Amino acid sequence: MFLQHLLSLLSVDNLLVLLAYAVLGFAYLVLVPLGLYFWMNKRWYVMGKLERTGVYGLVFLFFPGLILFAPFLNLRMAGHGEG
């Protein structure tokens, strides 16, 4: 009931702006950082200088989202096994 009353007070334009903020925030904090993590994990040892510079720039740009996932992702290389 409260939510329906609240939505009736907002115009369609305001709802579209809120939706745009939500979509951009989700992309900035979740989608791009996860894609960047997996890109770095896949290409770390074969990147060229320009690609590595670009990735470092993206890390700087998307740092808040990368920090959110840092405690949960383990991107270390697998060991060589028992010798």
Secondary structure, DSSP 8 states (H G I E B T S, - for coil): -HHHHHHHHS-HHHHHHHHHHHHHHHIIIIIHHHHHHHHHHHHTTT--HHHHHHHHHHHHHTHHHHHHHTTT-----------
